[in-house]
Amino acid sequence: MSPFEHSGALREANRLIEQALATGQNHLDLSQLNLRQLPPQLEKLSQQLTSLNVSTEA
């Protein structure tokens, strides 16, 4: 079983991570992707983010 809910989830997560890096965002919301594990690229934001949402619950 893939660690990601759908085939495009990893690609979209990486796109959002790169966008956050480029724009200096300090909040990232990946909750709509229903990830089963965090993408390794998220490490790039470890010094930048103050808020990360990965919860699939309301």
N, CA, C and O atoms as CSV, one atom per row, in Angstrom:
chain,resi,resn,atom,element,x,y,z
A,1,MET,N,N,0.846,-1.189,0.000
A,1,MET,CA,C,0.000,0.000,0.000
A,1,MET,C,C,0.882,1.240,0.000
A,1,MET,O,O,1.849,1.329,0.757
A,2,SER,N,N,0.546,2.172,-0.837
A,2,SER,CA,C,1.294,3.418,-0.944
A,2,SER,C,C,1.122,4.253,0.328
A,2,SER,O,O,0.058,4.235,0.946
A,3,PRO,N,N,2.171,4.981,0.715
A,3,PRO,CA,C,2.053,5.851,1.880
A,3,PRO,C,C,1.209,7.090,1.603
A,3,PRO,O,O,1.001,7.913,2.495
A,4,PHE,N,N,0.724,7.225,0.372
A,4,PHE,CA,C,-0.058,8.384,0.006
A,4,PHE,C,C,-1.432,7.933,-0.472
A,4,PHE,O,O,-1.556,6.894,-1.121
A,5,GLU,N,N,-2.454,8.703,-0.155
A,5,GLU,CA,C,-3.835,8.333,-0.433
A,5,GLU,C,C,-4.104,8.148,-1.923
A,5,GLU,O,O,-4.788,7.198,-2.303
A,6,HIS,N,N,-3.598,9.008,-2.754
A,6,HIS,CA,C,-3.797,8.872,-4.191
A,6,HIS,C,C,-2.480,9.175,-4.896
A,6,HIS,O,O,-1.577,9.769,-4.307
A,7,SER,N,N,-2.374,8.774,-6.136
A,7,SER,CA,C,-1.097,8.856,-6.845
A,7,SER,C,C,-0.554,10.274,-6.954
A,7,SER,O,O,0.663,10.454,-7.001
A,8,GLY,N,N,-1.407,11.275,-6.993
A,8,GLY,CA,C,-0.949,12.649,-7.108
A,8,GLY,C,C,-0.656,13.323,-5.783
A,8,GLY,O,O,-0.215,14.472,-5.766
A,9,ALA,N,N,-0.889,12.637,-4.669
A,9,ALA,CA,C,-0.728,13.265,-3.352
A,9,ALA,C,C,0.716,13.679,-3.083
A,9,ALA,O,O,0.961,14.781,-2.593
A,10,LEU,N,N,1.655,12.823,-3.392
A,10,LEU,CA,C,3.060,13.172,-3.164
A,10,LEU,C,C,3.470,14.337,-4.056
A,10,LEU,O,O,4.148,15.257,-3.598
A,11,ARG,N,N,3.074,14.309,-5.296
A,11,ARG,CA,C,3.395,15.395,-6.221
A,11,ARG,C,C,2.812,16.725,-5.728
A,11,ARG,O,O,3.480,17.758,-5.770
A,12,GLU,N,N,1.572,16.685,-5.266
A,12,GLU,CA,C,0.928,17.904,-4.763
A,12,GLU,C,C,1.582,18.375,-3.471
A,12,GLU,O,O,1.774,19.576,-3.277
A,13,ALA,N,N,1.924,17.448,-2.588
A,13,ALA,CA,C,2.606,17.824,-1.342
A,13,ALA,C,C,3.935,18.498,-1.662
A,13,ALA,O,O,4.272,19.522,-1.068
A,14,ASN,N,N,4.685,17.930,-2.591
A,14,ASN,CA,C,5.966,18.528,-2.975
A,14,ASN,C,C,5.782,19.896,-3.605
A,14,ASN,O,O,6.584,20.800,-3.370
A,15,ARG,N,N,4.734,20.061,-4.404
A,15,ARG,CA,C,4.454,21.371,-5.008
A,15,ARG,C,C,4.157,22.403,-3.920
A,15,ARG,O,O,4.655,23.527,-3.969
A,16,LEU,N,N,3.348,22.016,-2.948
A,16,LEU,CA,C,3.004,22.931,-1.854
A,16,LEU,C,C,4.221,23.257,-0.993
A,16,LEU,O,O,4.371,24.386,-0.525
A,17,ILE,N,N,5.080,22.278,-0.787
A,17,ILE,CA,C,6.309,22.502,-0.021
A,17,ILE,C,C,7.208,23.489,-0.762
A,17,ILE,O,O,7.728,24.429,-0.161
A,18,GLU,N,N,7.391,23.281,-2.054
A,18,GLU,CA,C,8.228,24.189,-2.846
A,18,GLU,C,C,7.627,25.591,-2.885
A,18,GLU,O,O,8.356,26.582,-2.838
A,19,GLN,N,N,6.310,25.676,-2.971
A,19,GLN,CA,C,5.641,26.982,-2.965
A,19,GLN,C,C,5.870,27.685,-1.631
A,19,GLN,O,O,6.138,28.887,-1.601
A,20,ALA,N,N,5.768,26.953,-0.544
A,20,ALA,CA,C,5.999,27.535,0.782
A,20,ALA,C,C,7.435,28.029,0.913
A,20,ALA,O,O,7.682,29.095,1.476
A,21,LEU,N,N,8.373,27.257,0.397
A,21,LEU,CA,C,9.778,27.682,0.425
A,21,LEU,C,C,9.979,28.973,-0.365
A,21,LEU,O,O,10.647,29.899,0.096
A,22,ALA,N,N,9.398,29.022,-1.547
A,22,ALA,CA,C,9.583,30.170,-2.442
A,22,ALA,C,C,8.947,31.440,-1.902
A,22,ALA,O,O,9.459,32.536,-2.132
A,23,THR,N,N,7.835,31.305,-1.186
A,23,THR,CA,C,7.103,32.477,-0.725
A,23,THR,C,C,7.369,32.826,0.736
A,23,THR,O,O,6.907,33.859,1.222
A,24,GLY,N,N,8.114,31.969,1.441
A,24,GLY,CA,C,8.420,32.241,2.840
A,24,GLY,C,C,7.274,31.974,3.793
A,24,GLY,O,O,7.265,32.480,4.915
A,25,GLN,N,N,6.301,31.179,3.354
A,25,GLN,CA,C,5.164,30.861,4.227
A,25,GLN,C,C,5.639,30.217,5.518
A,25,GLN,O,O,6.621,29.473,5.530
A,26,ASN,N,N,4.927,30.512,6.614
A,26,ASN,CA,C,5.252,29.854,7.868
A,26,ASN,C,C,4.147,28.886,8.295
A,26,ASN,O,O,4.225,28.295,9.372
A,27,HIS,N,N,3.123,28.722,7.459
A,27,HIS,CA,C,2.055,27.756,7.709
A,27,HIS,C,C,1.864,26.914,6.459
A,27,HIS,O,O,1.863,27.434,5.343
A,28,LEU,N,N,1.701,25.609,6.652
A,28,LEU,CA,C,1.464,24.710,5.530
A,28,LEU,C,C,0.332,23.765,5.892
A,28,LEU,O,O,0.344,23.150,6.959
A,29,ASP,N,N,-0.637,23.650,5.009
A,29,ASP,CA,C,-1.788,22.780,5.225
A,29,ASP,C,C,-1.783,21.662,4.182
A,29,ASP,O,O,-2.038,21.903,3.002
A,30,LEU,N,N,-1.495,20.457,4.623
A,30,LEU,CA,C,-1.499,19.282,3.755
A,30,LEU,C,C,-2.661,18.350,4.096
A,30,LEU,O,O,-2.695,17.205,3.646
A,31,SER,N,N,-3.600,18.836,4.882
A,31,SER,CA,C,-4.670,17.980,5.391
A,31,SER,C,C,-5.557,17.389,4.302
A,31,SER,O,O,-6.057,16.275,4.457
A,32,GLN,N,N,-5.759,18.105,3.215
A,32,GLN,CA,C,-6.645,17.615,2.153
A,32,GLN,C,C,-6.023,16.484,1.334
A,32,GLN,O,O,-6.705,15.851,0.528
A,33,LEU,N,N,-4.738,16.231,1.539
A,33,LEU,CA,C,-4.053,15.196,0.763
A,33,LEU,C,C,-4.189,13.806,1.385
A,33,LEU,O,O,-3.854,12.809,0.744
A,34,ASN,N,N,-4.671,13.729,2.607
A,34,ASN,CA,C,-4.852,12.438,3.298
A,34,ASN,C,C,-3.580,11.598,3.275
A,34,ASN,O,O,-3.620,10.410,2.955
A,35,LEU,N,N,-2.462,12.213,3.613
A,35,LEU,CA,C,-1.180,11.512,3.615
A,35,LEU,C,C,-1.129,10.484,4.734
A,35,LEU,O,O,-1.660,10.711,5.821
A,36,ARG,N,N,-0.498,9.372,4.469
A,36,ARG,CA,C,-0.296,8.346,5.493
A,36,ARG,C,C,1.060,8.507,6.160
A,36,ARG,O,O,1.289,7.973,7.245
A,37,GLN,N,N,1.958,9.239,5.516
A,37,GLN,CA,C,3.248,9.586,6.095
A,37,GLN,C,C,3.685,10.923,5.510
A,37,GLN,O,O,3.196,11.346,4.462
A,38,LEU,N,N,4.601,11.574,6.195
A,38,LEU,CA,C,5.060,12.888,5.738
A,38,LEU,C,C,6.104,12.737,4.643
A,38,LEU,O,O,6.977,11.874,4.730
A,39,PRO,N,N,6.020,13.566,3.618
A,39,PRO,CA,C,7.024,13.514,2.551
A,39,PRO,C,C,8.388,13.960,3.085
A,39,PRO,O,O,8.453,14.899,3.879
A,40,PRO,N,N,9.462,13.319,2.672
A,40,PRO,CA,C,10.805,13.695,3.143
A,40,PRO,C,C,11.159,15.148,2.837
A,40,PRO,O,O,11.930,15.760,3.575
A,41,GLN,N,N,10.611,15.706,1.767
A,41,GLN,CA,C,10.923,17.079,1.372
A,41,GLN,C,C,10.464,18.096,2.421
A,41,GLN,O,O,10.905,19.245,2.409
A,42,LEU,N,N,9.594,17.678,3.312
A,42,LEU,CA,C,9.102,18.568,4.357
A,42,LEU,C,C,10.244,19.062,5.251
A,42,LEU,O,O,10.148,20.119,5.876
A,43,GLU,N,N,11.320,18.282,5.298
A,43,GLU,CA,C,12.480,18.670,6.098
A,43,GLU,C,C,13.040,20.030,5.667
A,43,GLU,O,O,13.602,20.762,6.481
A,44,LYS,N,N,12.883,20.358,4.397
A,44,LYS,CA,C,13.367,21.649,3.888
A,44,LYS,C,C,12.724,22.827,4.611
A,44,LYS,O,O,13.303,23.912,4.664
A,45,LEU,N,N,11.534,22.624,5.169
A,45,LEU,CA,C,10.796,23.696,5.825
A,45,LEU,C,C,10.959,23.701,7.344
A,45,LEU,O,O,10.316,24.495,8.031
A,46,SER,N,N,11.800,22.837,7.867
A,46,SER,CA,C,11.877,22.669,9.321
A,46,SER,C,C,12.237,23.952,10.069
A,46,SER,O,O,11.804,24.137,11.206
A,47,GLN,N,N,13.009,24.828,9.463
A,47,GLN,CA,C,13.392,26.081,10.124
A,47,GLN,C,C,12.418,27.215,9.835
A,47,GLN,O,O,12.480,28.266,10.473
A,48,GLN,N,N,11.530,27.009,8.889
A,48,GLN,CA,C,10.639,28.076,8.416
A,48,GLN,C,C,9.230,27.983,8.995
A,48,GLN,O,O,8.629,29.002,9.333
A,49,LEU,N,N,8.705,26.769,9.109
A,49,LEU,CA,C,7.307,26.610,9.509
A,49,LEU,C,C,7.090,26.834,10.997
A,49,LEU,O,O,7.892,26.413,11.831
A,50,THR,N,N,6.006,27.496,11.308
A,50,THR,CA,C,5.540,27.599,12.683
A,50,THR,C,C,4.255,26.804,12.871
A,50,THR,O,O,3.825,26.562,14.000
A,51,SER,N,N,3.637,26.393,11.748
A,51,SER,CA,C,2.383,25.657,11.798
A,51,SER,C,C,2.309,24.705,10.618
A,51,SER,O,O,2.558,25.080,9.472
A,52,LEU,N,N,1.955,23.449,10.931
A,52,LEU,CA,C,1.787,22.426,9.902
A,52,LEU,C,C,0.518,21.646,10.210
A,52,LEU,O,O,0.362,21.123,11.314
A,53,ASN,N,N,-0.386,21.564,9.243
A,53,ASN,CA,C,-1.632,20.824,9.415
A,53,ASN,C,C,-1.615,19.626,8.487
A,53,ASN,O,O,-1.573,19.777,7.266
A,54,VAL,N,N,-1.649,18.434,9.069
A,54,VAL,CA,C,-1.730,17.208,8.294
A,54,VAL,C,C,-2.906,16.354,8.729
A,54,VAL,O,O,-3.111,15.252,8.220
A,55,SER,N,N,-3.667,16.868,9.665
A,55,SER,CA,C,-4.813,16.130,10.202
A,55,SER,C,C,-5.894,15.974,9.152
A,55,SER,O,O,-6.171,16.903,8.394
A,56,THR,N,N,-6.503,14.804,9.106
A,56,THR,CA,C,-7.610,14.574,8.195
A,56,THR,C,C,-8.931,14.694,8.931
A,56,THR,O,O,-9.991,14.524,8.330
A,57,GLU,N,N,-8.882,14.985,10.221
A,57,GLU,CA,C,-10.105,15.146,11.014
A,57,GLU,C,C,-10.506,16.609,11.055
A,57,GLU,O,O,-9.662,17.504,11.010
A,58,ALA,N,N,-11.773,16.829,11.140
A,58,ALA,CA,C,-12.305,18.209,11.194
A,58,ALA,C,C,-12.025,18.870,12.519
A,58,ALA,O,O,-12.403,20.023,12.726
